[in-house]
Amino acid sequence: MIASIPYGYDDRADCMADSADQLSSSLRRNIEALRQMRKREQETADTEEKLADAITGFTGSMVFVYLHLALYGLWIGINLVPGLPHFDPSFVILAMAASVEAIFLSTFVLISQNRALAAANKRDDLDLHINLLAEHELTKLIELVARIAGKLDIDPRSEPEIEDITKDVRPEAVMGALDKGQSDAR
C-alpha cells in the first residue's frame, strides 16, 4: 500500500538523510574521499579549462536556447518585415555568425569532454585497481577457508569450482583475452 505524501513534502531530502544514516562509517569515509577527490580535480583545473566548462555549462542550458531563439528571431524578423531597414536581407551575416559560433562552441565542448574523459580514465584505473585487490583478497580468503575445511576433515575438493576460484587473477591475461575477443569480433 502506498502511503500518501503531504503536499510540499520533499521525500528525496528525507530519503537521502535516512540513507546517509544507514551507511557504515567506512562507506561514509569513502564517499567523503570521492567528494574531496572531485573537489581537488575542479581546483586543479587551469583557467582555460574552467572557462571552457563554464561556457559549455551555459551553452548547454535552456537559457542559452531561449536567448538564441530571441536573438535569431529578432534578426530574421527585422530583415523580413517590410518598412524596416534590412541590414542582412540574404542572411549571409547571420549564417557566418552562426558558423563561427558553432566552431567555438564545439571546441569548448571538446575541451570539456577531454577533461571529463581524463577524470573518468583516472576513476576507471582506480576501479580496476580496487577490483583486482578485492579479487586477490577473496582468493586468499577462499584458500584460508579451504585450509580450515581441511583441518575439519571437510574435503574442499568435493566442490569442483573451488580449484578454479582459488587461482589468482592476472590482469594482463584478462586484458589479453578481452583484446582477443574484441579483435575476433571485428
N, C-alpha and C positions, 0 to 999 in steps of 0.2 A: 504494500500500500504506500502511496506517495503522500508524504506529509505536505500540507500547504505551507508556502513560504510567505511570510508577511510582506506587504508592499514596502519597497525600499530596503529590504534585507539583502545585504551583499554576502551571499553564502560562499563566494570564492575566497574572500578575505578570511572568513571564519574557517573554511576548509584548509586554507594554507596555514593558518595559525595552528589548527588542530593537528595537521600532518607534521608540522615542524616540531610539535611537542612529542610526537610519536617516534621521531628519528633517534637513532642511537647517537651517542656522543661522537663516535668515530665518523658517522655519516655527516653530522653537522660540521665536524672539523674538515672533512673532505670538501663539502660544499663551500665552506668559507675559503679554503685553499684555492678552489677553482675561481671563486669571485675575485680573490686577490690576484690570481694569475691573469685574468681578463683585464683587471684594472691596470696592472703593470703593462700589458700589451697596449692598452689605449694610451697610457702615459708615455711609453717609449716611441710612439708613432711621431714621425717628424711633422713639421708644419704643413708640408705639401700633402702628406697622407691625410692629416686631419682635415685640411681644406677639401680634398677630394671626397672624403667621407661626408663632410657637411653638405657639399654641393649635391652629391649622389642622394643623400637623405632628403634634401629639399626637392630635387627634381623627381624623386620617386613618391611624391605626396600629391594628394588631391588639390592642395592649394596651387601647386605648380600647373596642374591641368586646368583649373579654373582661370588662373592668370593667363594662360595661353589661349584659352577659349575667348576670353575678353579681348586680349590684345589682337589676336588674328581676326576675330570677328569685327572689331573696330576697324582694323586695317582694310579688310575686304569691304566692309560697309562703306567706308569713306571713299574708296576707289570705285565703287559701283553706283552710288547714289548720284543721280543727275543733279547738277547745280552746285555740287561741292567740288573744290579743286582736287583733281586726281593726280596725286604725286607718284603713283605706281600703277598706271592703268593696266599694264600687262602682267603685273605681279612678279616681275623679274627680281626686284629688290627683296620682296618677301621670300621668294624661293631661295635666293642667295643667303639671306639672313637665317632661314630655317636650316639650310645645308651646313652653314658654318656652326650654328648652334649644335646640330646633330654630331658633327665631328668632335667638338669639345666635350659634349655630354657623354658620348661613347668612350672617349679617352678617360674621363673621370670615373665612369663605371668600371672600366677595365682596371684602373689603378686600385679602386676599392675592392674589386674581386680578387686581384692578385694578393692584396694584403690579407683578405679573408681566407684565401687559399693557403697562404703561408701559415696562418694561425691554425687552420684545420689540419694541415700536414703535421704540425707540432703535436696537436691533440691526438691524431692518429698514431703517431710514433709512441706517445705516452700510453695510449690504449693497448697497442701491441706489446709494449714492454710489460705492462701490468698483467695482461692476459698470459704472456709467456711465463712470468713469475708465478702467477696463480697455478698455471698448468704444472710447473715444476714442483711447487709446494704440494699440490694434490697428488702428484706421482709419489713423492716422498711419503706422504700420509698413507697412501694405499700400500706402499711397501712396508711401512710400520705396522699397519693393521694386519697385513698378511703374516708378518713375523709373530704378532700377538696371537693370531689364529693358529699358527704352527705350534706355539707354546701351549695352547689349549687343546692340542690334538685335533684341530679342525683343519682339514686339507684345503688350503685356499685354491689349489689347482683344480678342484672339483668344478669351479666356475671357469668356463673357457675364456671369458673376457678379461680375467684377472691378469693374465700374462700380457695381453695387449695394452691394457691401461697402465701397466707399470713401466712401460717404455717411455723414456724421456722424449719430449717433442723437440726436434731440431728445427729451428725456424727456417734455415736455409733449405732443408728438404721439403718443408711445406710450401715455401715460396717457389721452389723449383717445380713442384707438382702443379701448383696453381698456374705458373707461367706456361708449362707444357700443355695444360688443359686449355688455356686461352689460345695458344698458337694452333692447337689441334682444331679448335672451333672455327678458326678462320679458314 
